[in-house]
Amino acid sequence: MATRTTKPKPSTSTELAACQPCGGTGNVPTTVRVGRKRRPVGQQDGLCLNCLGSGTAPDA
């Protein structure tokens, strides 16, 4: 009788890869500029345009 070979089962894990630019948070820092010379005064959170705020990598 021939030996049986079994194929490895596909992963059932629902772990999704984190988005690279935002690190999985869905927010990226955006520089706030004010004045006529547009000098930077601080940062605020902005929506990550790579994953559109979901925090998961778009390729996954």
PDB file with SEQRES, HELIX, SHEET and CRYST1 records, atoms N, CA, C and O in Angstrom:
SEQRES   1 A   60  MET ALA THR ARG THR THR LYS PRO LYS PRO SER THR SER          
SEQRES   2 A   60  THR GLU LEU ALA ALA CYS GLN PRO CYS GLY GLY THR GLY          
SEQRES   3 A   60  ASN VAL PRO THR THR VAL ARG VAL GLY ARG LYS ARG ARG          
SEQRES   4 A   60  PRO VAL GLY GLN GLN ASP GLY LEU CYS LEU ASN CYS LEU          
SEQRES   5 A   60  GLY SER GLY THR ALA PRO ASP ALA                              
SHEET    1 AA1 2 ASN A  27  VAL A  34  0                                        
SHEET    2 AA1 2 ARG A  39  LEU A  47 -1                                        
CRYST1    1.000    1.000    1.000  90.00  90.00  90.00 P 1           1          
ATOM      1  N   MET A   1       0.838  -1.170   0.000  1.00  0.00           N  
ATOM      2  CA  MET A   1       0.000   0.000   0.000  1.00  0.00           C  
ATOM      3  C   MET A   1       0.892   1.246   0.000  1.00  0.00           C  
ATOM      4  O   MET A   1       1.873   1.318   0.741  1.00  0.00           O  
ATOM      5  N   ALA A   2       0.544   2.214  -0.831  1.00  0.00           N  
ATOM      6  CA  ALA A   2       1.325   3.439  -0.952  1.00  0.00           C  
ATOM      7  C   ALA A   2       1.075   4.343   0.255  1.00  0.00           C  
ATOM      8  O   ALA A   2      -0.006   4.340   0.843  1.00  0.00           O  
ATOM      9  N   THR A   3       2.082   5.100   0.600  1.00  0.00           N  
ATOM     10  CA  THR A   3       1.923   6.020   1.728  1.00  0.00           C  
ATOM     11  C   THR A   3       1.165   7.254   1.276  1.00  0.00           C  
ATOM     12  O   THR A   3       1.321   7.719   0.146  1.00  0.00           O  
ATOM     13  N   ARG A   4       0.357   7.768   2.159  1.00  0.00           N  
ATOM     14  CA  ARG A   4      -0.417   8.972   1.841  1.00  0.00           C  
ATOM     15  C   ARG A   4       0.367  10.212   2.231  1.00  0.00           C  
ATOM     16  O   ARG A   4       1.005  10.271   3.282  1.00  0.00           O  
ATOM     17  N   THR A   5       0.298  11.179   1.366  1.00  0.00           N  
ATOM     18  CA  THR A   5       0.889  12.464   1.703  1.00  0.00           C  
ATOM     19  C   THR A   5      -0.250  13.456   1.890  1.00  0.00           C  
ATOM     20  O   THR A   5      -1.197  13.492   1.104  1.00  0.00           O  
ATOM     21  N   THR A   6      -0.148  14.235   2.912  1.00  0.00           N  
ATOM     22  CA  THR A   6      -1.197  15.218   3.173  1.00  0.00           C  
ATOM     23  C   THR A   6      -0.676  16.610   2.866  1.00  0.00           C  
ATOM     24  O   THR A   6       0.477  16.941   3.144  1.00  0.00           O  
ATOM     25  N   LYS A   7      -1.539  17.401   2.296  1.00  0.00           N  
ATOM     26  CA  LYS A   7      -1.184  18.781   2.005  1.00  0.00           C  
ATOM     27  C   LYS A   7      -1.402  19.615   3.254  1.00  0.00           C  
ATOM     28  O   LYS A   7      -2.343  19.362   4.007  1.00  0.00           O  
ATOM     29  N   PRO A   8      -0.554  20.599   3.487  1.00  0.00           N  
ATOM     30  CA  PRO A   8      -0.786  21.471   4.643  1.00  0.00           C  
ATOM     31  C   PRO A   8      -2.065  22.280   4.445  1.00  0.00           C  
ATOM     32  O   PRO A   8      -2.343  22.773   3.352  1.00  0.00           O  
ATOM     33  N   LYS A   9      -2.825  22.403   5.510  1.00  0.00           N  
ATOM     34  CA  LYS A   9      -4.072  23.158   5.434  1.00  0.00           C  
ATOM     35  C   LYS A   9      -3.773  24.647   5.333  1.00  0.00           C  
ATOM     36  O   LYS A   9      -2.818  25.129   5.941  1.00  0.00           O  
ATOM     37  N   PRO A  10      -4.579  25.377   4.571  1.00  0.00           N  
ATOM     38  CA  PRO A  10      -4.369  26.831   4.490  1.00  0.00           C  
ATOM     39  C   PRO A  10      -4.633  27.471   5.849  1.00  0.00           C  
ATOM     40  O   PRO A  10      -5.451  26.998   6.638  1.00  0.00           O  
ATOM     41  N   SER A  11      -3.937  28.524   6.084  1.00  0.00           N  
ATOM     42  CA  SER A  11      -4.073  29.235   7.351  1.00  0.00           C  
ATOM     43  C   SER A  11      -5.475  29.827   7.483  1.00  0.00           C  
ATOM     44  O   SER A  11      -5.973  30.478   6.565  1.00  0.00           O  
ATOM     45  N   THR A  12      -6.100  29.595   8.626  1.00  0.00           N  
ATOM     46  CA  THR A  12      -7.429  30.147   8.870  1.00  0.00           C  
ATOM     47  C   THR A  12      -7.343  31.396   9.723  1.00  0.00           C  
ATOM     48  O   THR A  12      -8.355  31.892  10.218  1.00  0.00           O  
ATOM     49  N   SER A  13      -6.157  31.893   9.890  1.00  0.00           N  
ATOM     50  CA  SER A  13      -5.951  33.080  10.705  1.00  0.00           C  
ATOM     51  C   SER A  13      -6.535  34.309  10.007  1.00  0.00           C  
ATOM     52  O   SER A  13      -6.371  34.477   8.798  1.00  0.00           O  
ATOM     53  N   THR A  14      -7.203  35.151  10.755  1.00  0.00           N  
ATOM     54  CA  THR A  14      -7.781  36.368  10.187  1.00  0.00           C  
ATOM     55  C   THR A  14      -6.901  37.579  10.453  1.00  0.00           C  
ATOM     56  O   THR A  14      -7.362  38.717  10.360  1.00  0.00           O  
ATOM     57  N   GLU A  15      -5.651  37.344  10.780  1.00  0.00           N  
ATOM     58  CA  GLU A  15      -4.713  38.439  11.014  1.00  0.00           C  
ATOM     59  C   GLU A  15      -4.440  39.154   9.696  1.00  0.00           C  
ATOM     60  O   GLU A  15      -4.020  38.526   8.724  1.00  0.00           O  
ATOM     61  N   LEU A  16      -4.673  40.446   9.657  1.00  0.00           N  
ATOM     62  CA  LEU A  16      -4.399  41.237   8.465  1.00  0.00           C  
ATOM     63  C   LEU A  16      -3.148  42.065   8.702  1.00  0.00           C  
ATOM     64  O   LEU A  16      -2.870  42.492   9.823  1.00  0.00           O  
ATOM     65  N   ALA A  17      -2.412  42.281   7.651  1.00  0.00           N  
ATOM     66  CA  ALA A  17      -1.179  43.053   7.757  1.00  0.00           C  
ATOM     67  C   ALA A  17      -1.509  44.523   8.003  1.00  0.00           C  
ATOM     68  O   ALA A  17      -2.475  45.062   7.463  1.00  0.00           O  
ATOM     69  N   ALA A  18      -0.684  45.150   8.831  1.00  0.00           N  
ATOM     70  CA  ALA A  18      -0.881  46.563   9.133  1.00  0.00           C  
ATOM     71  C   ALA A  18      -0.382  47.423   7.973  1.00  0.00           C  
ATOM     72  O   ALA A  18       0.571  47.067   7.280  1.00  0.00           O  
ATOM     73  N   CYS A  19      -1.029  48.535   7.782  1.00  0.00           N  
ATOM     74  CA  CYS A  19      -0.656  49.478   6.737  1.00  0.00           C  
ATOM     75  C   CYS A  19       0.707  50.086   7.076  1.00  0.00           C  
ATOM     76  O   CYS A  19       0.965  50.433   8.228  1.00  0.00           O  
ATOM     77  N   GLN A  20       1.566  50.213   6.084  1.00  0.00           N  
ATOM     78  CA  GLN A  20       2.922  50.709   6.329  1.00  0.00           C  
ATOM     79  C   GLN A  20       2.978  52.196   6.724  1.00  0.00           C  
ATOM     80  O   GLN A  20       3.622  52.505   7.727  1.00  0.00           O  
ATOM     81  N   PRO A  21       2.350  53.127   6.008  1.00  0.00           N  
ATOM     82  CA  PRO A  21       2.494  54.546   6.362  1.00  0.00           C  
ATOM     83  C   PRO A  21       1.906  54.915   7.723  1.00  0.00           C  
ATOM     84  O   PRO A  21       2.476  55.741   8.436  1.00  0.00           O  
ATOM     85  N   CYS A  22       0.772  54.311   8.092  1.00  0.00           N  
ATOM     86  CA  CYS A  22       0.125  54.711   9.343  1.00  0.00           C  
ATOM     87  C   CYS A  22       0.399  53.738  10.485  1.00  0.00           C  
ATOM     88  O   CYS A  22       0.057  54.028  11.632  1.00  0.00           O  
ATOM     89  N   GLY A  23       1.008  52.595  10.194  1.00  0.00           N  
ATOM     90  CA  GLY A  23       1.311  51.626  11.242  1.00  0.00           C  
ATOM     91  C   GLY A  23       0.077  50.928  11.790  1.00  0.00           C  
ATOM     92  O   GLY A  23       0.124  50.382  12.892  1.00  0.00           O  
ATOM     93  N   GLY A  24      -1.007  50.930  11.062  1.00  0.00           N  
ATOM     94  CA  GLY A  24      -2.215  50.243  11.480  1.00  0.00           C  
ATOM     95  C   GLY A  24      -3.191  51.093  12.264  1.00  0.00           C  
ATOM     96  O   GLY A  24      -4.227  50.588  12.698  1.00  0.00           O  
ATOM     97  N   THR A  25      -2.894  52.373  12.460  1.00  0.00           N  
ATOM     98  CA  THR A  25      -3.792  53.224  13.232  1.00  0.00           C  
ATOM     99  C   THR A  25      -4.853  53.892  12.363  1.00  0.00           C  
ATOM    100  O   THR A  25      -5.921  54.251  12.860  1.00  0.00           O  
ATOM    101  N   GLY A  26      -4.575  54.061  11.082  1.00  0.00           N  
ATOM    102  CA  GLY A  26      -5.513  54.731  10.190  1.00  0.00           C  
ATOM    103  C   GLY A  26      -5.321  56.236  10.153  1.00  0.00           C  
ATOM    104  O   GLY A  26      -5.965  56.924   9.361  1.00  0.00           O  
ATOM    105  N   ASN A  27      -4.441  56.755  11.003  1.00  0.00           N  
ATOM    106  CA  ASN A  27      -4.168  58.199  11.052  1.00  0.00           C  
ATOM    107  C   ASN A  27      -2.696  58.459  10.770  1.00  0.00           C  
ATOM    108  O   ASN A  27      -1.828  57.694  11.189  1.00  0.00           O  
ATOM    109  N   VAL A  28      -2.428  59.533  10.064  1.00  0.00           N  
ATOM    110  CA  VAL A  28      -1.056  59.961   9.816  1.00  0.00           C  
ATOM    111  C   VAL A  28      -0.929  61.419  10.245  1.00  0.00           C  
ATOM    112  O   VAL A  28      -1.898  62.170  10.144  1.00  0.00           O  
ATOM    113  N   PRO A  29       0.241  61.835  10.720  1.00  0.00           N  
ATOM    114  CA  PRO A  29       0.406  63.236  11.096  1.00  0.00           C  
ATOM    115  C   PRO A  29       0.452  64.130   9.869  1.00  0.00           C  
ATOM    116  O   PRO A  29       1.144  63.831   8.896  1.00  0.00           O  
ATOM    117  N   THR A  30      -0.283  65.220   9.923  1.00  0.00           N  
ATOM    118  CA  THR A  30      -0.327  66.202   8.845  1.00  0.00           C  
ATOM    119  C   THR A  30       0.155  67.535   9.399  1.00  0.00           C  
ATOM    120  O   THR A  30      -0.337  67.992  10.430  1.00  0.00           O  
ATOM    121  N   THR A  31       1.102  68.156   8.731  1.00  0.00           N  
ATOM    122  CA  THR A  31       1.647  69.434   9.187  1.00  0.00           C  
ATOM    123  C   THR A  31       0.639  70.549   8.956  1.00  0.00           C  
ATOM    124  O   THR A  31       0.055  70.657   7.878  1.00  0.00           O  
ATOM    125  N   VAL A  32       0.439  71.379   9.978  1.00  0.00           N  
ATOM    126  CA  VAL A  32      -0.458  72.534   9.873  1.00  0.00           C  
ATOM    127  C   VAL A  32       0.395  73.761   9.586  1.00  0.00           C  
ATOM    128  O   VAL A  32       1.342  74.045  10.320  1.00  0.00           O  
ATOM    129  N   ARG A  33       0.065  74.489   8.524  1.00  0.00           N  
ATOM    130  CA  ARG A  33       0.815  75.682   8.132  1.00  0.00           C  
ATOM    131  C   ARG A  33      -0.093  76.901   8.223  1.00  0.00           C  
ATOM    132  O   ARG A  33      -1.260  76.851   7.835  1.00  0.00           O  
ATOM    133  N   VAL A  34       0.456  77.995   8.740  1.00  0.00           N  
ATOM    134  CA  VAL A  34      -0.325  79.229   8.878  1.00  0.00           C  
ATOM    135  C   VAL A  34       0.497  80.416   8.392  1.00  0.00           C  
ATOM    136  O   VAL A  34       1.716  80.331   8.249  1.00  0.00           O  
ATOM    137  N   GLY A  35      -0.185  81.505   8.147  1.00  0.00           N  
ATOM    138  CA  GLY A  35       0.483  82.753   7.794  1.00  0.00           C  
ATOM    139  C   GLY A  35       0.751  82.896   6.320  1.00  0.00           C  
ATOM    140  O   GLY A  35       0.586  81.967   5.529  1.00  0.00           O  
ATOM    141  N   ARG A  36       1.169  84.091   5.984  1.00  0.00           N  
ATOM    142  CA  ARG A  36       1.438  84.402   4.587  1.00  0.00           C  
ATOM    143  C   ARG A  36       2.626  83.612   4.050  1.00  0.00           C  
ATOM    144  O   ARG A  36       2.646  83.236   2.878  1.00  0.00           O  
ATOM    145  N   LYS A  37       3.608  83.363   4.898  1.00  0.00           N  
ATOM    146  CA  LYS A  37       4.788  82.610   4.475  1.00  0.00           C  
ATOM    147  C   LYS A  37       4.611  81.105   4.673  1.00  0.00           C  
ATOM    148  O   LYS A  37       5.526  80.327   4.404  1.00  0.00           O  
ATOM    149  N   ARG A  38       3.429  80.699   5.144  1.00  0.00           N  
ATOM    150  CA  ARG A  38       3.072  79.289   5.330  1.00  0.00           C  
ATOM    151  C   ARG A  38       4.065  78.559   6.223  1.00  0.00           C  
ATOM    152  O   ARG A  38       4.594  77.510   5.856  1.00  0.00           O  
ATOM    153  N   ARG A  39       4.307  79.120   7.388  1.00  0.00           N  
ATOM    154  CA  ARG A  39       5.240  78.482   8.307  1.00  0.00           C  
ATOM    155  C   ARG A  39       4.525  77.356   9.066  1.00  0.00           C  
ATOM    156  O   ARG A  39       3.349  77.493   9.402  1.00  0.00           O  
ATOM    157  N   PRO A  40       5.224  76.245   9.340  1.00  0.00           N  
ATOM    158  CA  PRO A  40       4.604  75.137  10.069  1.00  0.00           C  
ATOM    159  C   PRO A  40       4.495  75.473  11.560  1.00  0.00           C  
ATOM    160  O   PRO A  40       5.450  75.965  12.161  1.00  0.00           O  
ATOM    161  N   VAL A  41       3.336  75.208  12.146  1.00  0.00           N  
ATOM    162  CA  VAL A  41       3.133  75.502  13.570  1.00  0.00           C  
ATOM    163  C   VAL A  41       2.842  74.252  14.392  1.00  0.00           C  
ATOM    164  O   VAL A  41       2.895  74.301  15.620  1.00  0.00           O  
ATOM    165  N   GLY A  42       2.542  73.156  13.751  1.00  0.00           N  
ATOM    166  CA  GLY A  42       2.242  71.941  14.495  1.00  0.00           C  
ATOM    167  C   GLY A  42       1.752  70.838  13.579  1.00  0.00           C  
ATOM    168  O   GLY A  42       1.881  70.907  12.356  1.00  0.00           O  
ATOM    169  N   GLN A  43       1.185  69.815  14.212  1.00  0.00           N  
ATOM    170  CA  GLN A  43       0.670  68.694  13.438  1.00  0.00           C  
ATOM    171  C   GLN A  43      -0.708  68.302  13.950  1.00  0.00           C  
ATOM    172  O   GLN A  43      -1.033  68.504  15.120  1.00  0.00           O  
ATOM    173  N   GLN A  44      -1.499  67.747  13.069  1.00  0.00           N  
ATOM    174  CA  GLN A  44      -2.798  67.205  13.445  1.00  0.00           C  
ATOM    175  C   GLN A  44      -2.965  65.856  12.760  1.00  0.00           C  
ATOM    176  O   GLN A  44      -2.271  65.558  11.788  1.00  0.00           O  
ATOM    177  N   ASP A  45      -3.879  65.047  13.265  1.00  0.00           N  
ATOM    178  CA  ASP A  45      -4.118  63.744  12.660  1.00  0.00           C  
ATOM    179  C   ASP A  45      -4.919  63.896  11.377  1.00  0.00           C  
ATOM    180  O   ASP A  45      -5.878  64.663  11.305  1.00  0.00           O  
ATOM    181  N   GLY A  46      -4.500  63.147  10.371  1.00  0.00           N  
ATOM    182  CA  GLY A  46      -5.213  63.133   9.106  1.00  0.00           C  
ATOM    183  C   GLY A  46      -5.484  61.698   8.697  1.00  0.00           C  
ATOM    184  O   GLY A  46      -4.816  60.783   9.180  1.00  0.00           O  
ATOM    185  N   LEU A  47      -6.436  61.486   7.829  1.00  0.00           N  
ATOM    186  CA  LEU A  47      -6.807  60.165   7.349  1.00  0.00           C  
ATOM    187  C   LEU A  47      -5.704  59.611   6.456  1.00  0.00           C  
ATOM    188  O   LEU A  47      -5.193  60.306   5.578  1.00  0.00           O  
ATOM    189  N   CYS A  48      -5.346  58.366   6.686  1.00  0.00           N  
ATOM    190  CA  CYS A  48      -4.334  57.710   5.861  1.00  0.00           C  
ATOM    191  C   CYS A  48      -4.925  57.440   4.482  1.00  0.00           C  
ATOM    192  O   CYS A  48      -5.943  56.758   4.367  1.00  0.00           O  
ATOM    193  N   LEU A  49      -4.299  57.965   3.447  1.00  0.00           N  
ATOM    194  CA  LEU A  49      -4.814  57.801   2.088  1.00  0.00           C  
ATOM    195  C   LEU A  49      -4.424  56.462   1.475  1.00  0.00           C  
ATOM    196  O   LEU A  49      -4.958  56.076   0.436  1.00  0.00           O  
ATOM    197  N   ASN A  50      -3.497  55.754   2.112  1.00  0.00           N  
ATOM    198  CA  ASN A  50      -3.098  54.449   1.599  1.00  0.00           C  
ATOM    199  C   ASN A  50      -4.157  53.393   1.908  1.00  0.00           C  
ATOM    200  O   ASN A  50      -4.517  52.596   1.042  1.00  0.00           O  
ATOM    201  N   CYS A  51      -4.655  53.389   3.152  1.00  0.00           N  
ATOM    202  CA  CYS A  51      -5.645  52.381   3.555  1.00  0.00           C  
ATOM    203  C   CYS A  51      -7.015  52.984   3.799  1.00  0.00           C  
ATOM    204  O   CYS A  51      -7.950  52.260   4.142  1.00  0.00           O  
ATOM    205  N   LEU A  52      -7.158  54.285   3.631  1.00  0.00           N  
ATOM    206  CA  LEU A  52      -8.409  55.012   3.826  1.00  0.00           C  
ATOM    207  C   LEU A  52      -8.977  54.852   5.241  1.00  0.00           C  
ATOM    208  O   LEU A  52     -10.190  54.773   5.433  1.00  0.00           O  
ATOM    209  N   GLY A  53      -8.073  54.805   6.223  1.00  0.00           N  
ATOM    210  CA  GLY A  53      -8.479  54.780   7.626  1.00  0.00           C  
ATOM    211  C   GLY A  53      -8.790  53.417   8.185  1.00  0.00           C  
ATOM    212  O   GLY A  53      -9.128  53.320   9.365  1.00  0.00           O  
ATOM    213  N   SER A  54      -8.697  52.355   7.404  1.00  0.00           N  
ATOM    214  CA  SER A  54      -9.024  51.022   7.923  1.00  0.00           C  
ATOM    215  C   SER A  54      -7.884  50.445   8.741  1.00  0.00           C  
ATOM    216  O   SER A  54      -8.127  49.626   9.627  1.00  0.00           O  
ATOM    217  N   GLY A  55      -6.643  50.847   8.472  1.00  0.00           N  
ATOM    218  CA  GLY A  55      -5.487  50.355   9.211  1.00  0.00           C  
ATOM    219  C   GLY A  55      -4.905  49.067   8.677  1.00  0.00           C  
ATOM    220  O   GLY A  55      -3.873  48.613   9.172  1.00  0.00           O  
ATOM    221  N   THR A  56      -5.528  48.467   7.688  1.00  0.00           N  
ATOM    222  CA  THR A  56      -4.994  47.234   7.098  1.00  0.00           C  
ATOM    223  C   THR A  56      -4.354  47.543   5.755  1.00  0.00           C  
ATOM    224  O   THR A  56      -4.737  48.487   5.064  1.00  0.00           O  
ATOM    225  N   ALA A  57      -3.384  46.737   5.409  1.00  0.00           N  
ATOM    226  CA  ALA A  57      -2.684  46.935   4.144  1.00  0.00           C  
ATOM    227  C   ALA A  57      -3.631  46.683   2.976  1.00  0.00           C  
ATOM    228  O   ALA A  57      -4.374  45.702   2.997  1.00  0.00           O  
ATOM    229  N   PRO A  58      -3.624  47.538   1.964  1.00  0.00           N  
ATOM    230  CA  PRO A  58      -4.543  47.362   0.842  1.00  0.00           C  
ATOM    231  C   PRO A  58      -4.228  46.128   0.001  1.00  0.00           C  
ATOM    232  O   PRO A  58      -5.094  45.661  -0.739  1.00  0.00           O  
ATOM    233  N   ASP A  59      -3.012  45.589   0.095  1.00  0.00           N  
ATOM    234  CA  ASP A  59      -2.624  44.415  -0.697  1.00  0.00           C  
ATOM    235  C   ASP A  59      -3.081  43.115  -0.048  1.00  0.00           C  
ATOM    236  O   ASP A  59      -3.134  42.077  -0.708  1.00  0.00           O  
ATOM    237  N   ALA A  60      -3.413  43.165   1.244  1.00  0.00           N  
ATOM    238  CA  ALA A  60      -3.742  41.936   1.984  1.00  0.00           C  
ATOM    239  C   ALA A  60      -5.091  41.385   1.623  1.00  0.00           C  
ATOM    240  O   ALA A  60      -5.503  40.358   2.162  1.00  0.00           O  
TER     241      ALA A  60                                                      
END                                                                             
